């Protein structure tokens, strides 16, 4: 069902927990859908010096959070903003179709956290923090 | 890291008992005759099926002629519901069921709704048990069928089947029960229960997969699901799966014979697991009534975590269990059963079902609880909902 990469990031998640001295945070998802992702960032001079996550969700949600933190660490915030869910999927060697939404959440969580940082600088960037179609009832 | 394989998913399926398998084998290659053939090789197969039918009838306290073999529990449920609705549609088009039925019933009812039948899904109470009074209130003049599962597959709650049976009799409505989780665990007496139709499936009681049975009370009309040859008194066409039918009968016979002994064993293990888990894992909820419950079933919700992660970590430790988590079912909504008993989504997502079997022992329980304790702790530390 899951690739080795997904299982590796699920069972040995990188950068998990609440970051000390974080200066930006973003949270997406909701408990109803079964996924909540929160990304903490410590940004200095627009560079993401440190990053961590906390996730309530399935194995794929934990793995996508973990890999997303690796993909944006030490990156300029504007580069990190360009992180796509496709890049997250590729970095994990693929995700089952039913779990694609987890990669979308990871992308959105990163954007939400960077938006929080930008907001403090007076810059408003648009985010889509709603999971669009996963709660279909 | 645990290395001993521990199977705690007997509600999903069970392994075929050695003695059952032994009885099945000759019917594959040695006695392979078609039961419809008139020569001795065929008659031998026919006799084996009728013998199996008698064994099942004895186990369910029915007449031999009231037992029909099917290909699985799902077929038994499909046949019971569709067969009755089509046979009695001139009498009425209303069916009463509950909101915690297995999908084999729920999705069949949804199909029947599309065909013009009306279904009332009586919601169960918070303890996972349906109120007989509420079923009574749902009865209409055009109600032709009540279908209520004997015990729920996820939370193990046993429904008041006898009382519903009396109600159905009083109002002259046919009554079907899905007893798939129950056969081999509770002594079933179809007369005492007043049921008209009852479904069972062999692989839940240490028999083979791919075979089930349906009890249809004498005098009840039922349309065919499968049309073709004259097998099963023309009610269910298809060459009989003799080995599986023999296996079903043997497995049911063994389960019923050892019922008390095995129930005592699995209940003891289940209760030990409950005691240890409730002592050692804080913020744990038990889902479903504790008194009217299958002896081997327990269903927990561990707050702040999601069930799939739990199952994956258990699997890494060679522990096989199941969850009401959405992620394990391919849909994104958590178990309809856990939502039906009023659990909020985030708690329903974090559920774990353990179903004990004859071959489990106390050591299994201690290993599982130890692993579980660590896994829950680990997942909670990752969870943004957990702030301890």
Boltz contact constraints between the chains, C-beta under 6 A:
constraints:
  - contact:
      token1: [A, 16]
      token2: [B, 382]
      max_distance: 6.0
  - contact:
      token1: [A, 31]
      token2: [B, 345]
      max_distance: 6.0
  - contact:
      token1: [A, 31]
      token2: [B, 346]
      max_distance: 6.0
  - contact:
      token1: [A, 32]
      token2: [B, 345]
      max_distance: 6.0
  - contact:
      token1: [A, 34]
      token2: [B, 306]
      max_distance: 6.0
  - contact:
      token1: [A, 34]
      token2: [B, 326]
      max_distance: 6.0
  - contact:
      token1: [A, 34]
      token2: [B, 349]
      max_distance: 6.0
  - contact:
      token1: [A, 36]
      token2: [B, 384]
      max_distance: 6.0
  - contact:
      token1: [A, 38]
      token2: [B, 384]
      max_distance: 6.0
  - contact:
      token1: [A, 54]
      token2: [B, 384]
      max_distance: 6.0
  - contact:
      token1: [A, 55]
      token2: [B, 382]
      max_distance: 6.0
  - contact:
      token1: [A, 56]
      token2: [B, 306]
      max_distance: 6.0
  - contact:
      token1: [A, 56]
      token2: [B, 383]
      max_distance: 6.0
  - contact:
      token1: [A, 56]
      token2: [B, 384]
      max_distance: 6.0
  - contact:
      token1: [A, 56]
      token2: [B, 385]
      max_distance: 6.0
  - contact:
      token1: [A, 57]
      token2: [B, 306]
      max_distance: 6.0
  - contact:
      token1: [A, 58]
      token2: [B, 306]
      max_distance: 6.0
  - contact:
      token1: [A, 58]
      token2: [B, 308]
      max_distance: 6.0
  - contact:
      token1: [A, 58]
      token2: [B, 327]
      max_distance: 6.0
  - contact:
      token1: [A, 59]
      token2: [B, 308]
      max_distance: 6.0
  - contact:
      token1: [A, 59]
      token2: [B, 309]
      max_distance: 6.0
  - contact:
      token1: [A, 59]
      token2: [B, 312]
      max_distance: 6.0
  - contact:
      token1: [A, 98]
      token2: [B, 330]
      max_distance: 6.0
  - contact:
      token1: [A, 134]
      token2: [B, 332]
      max_distance: 6.0
  - contact:
      token1: [A, 137]
      token2: [B, 333]
      max_distance: 6.0
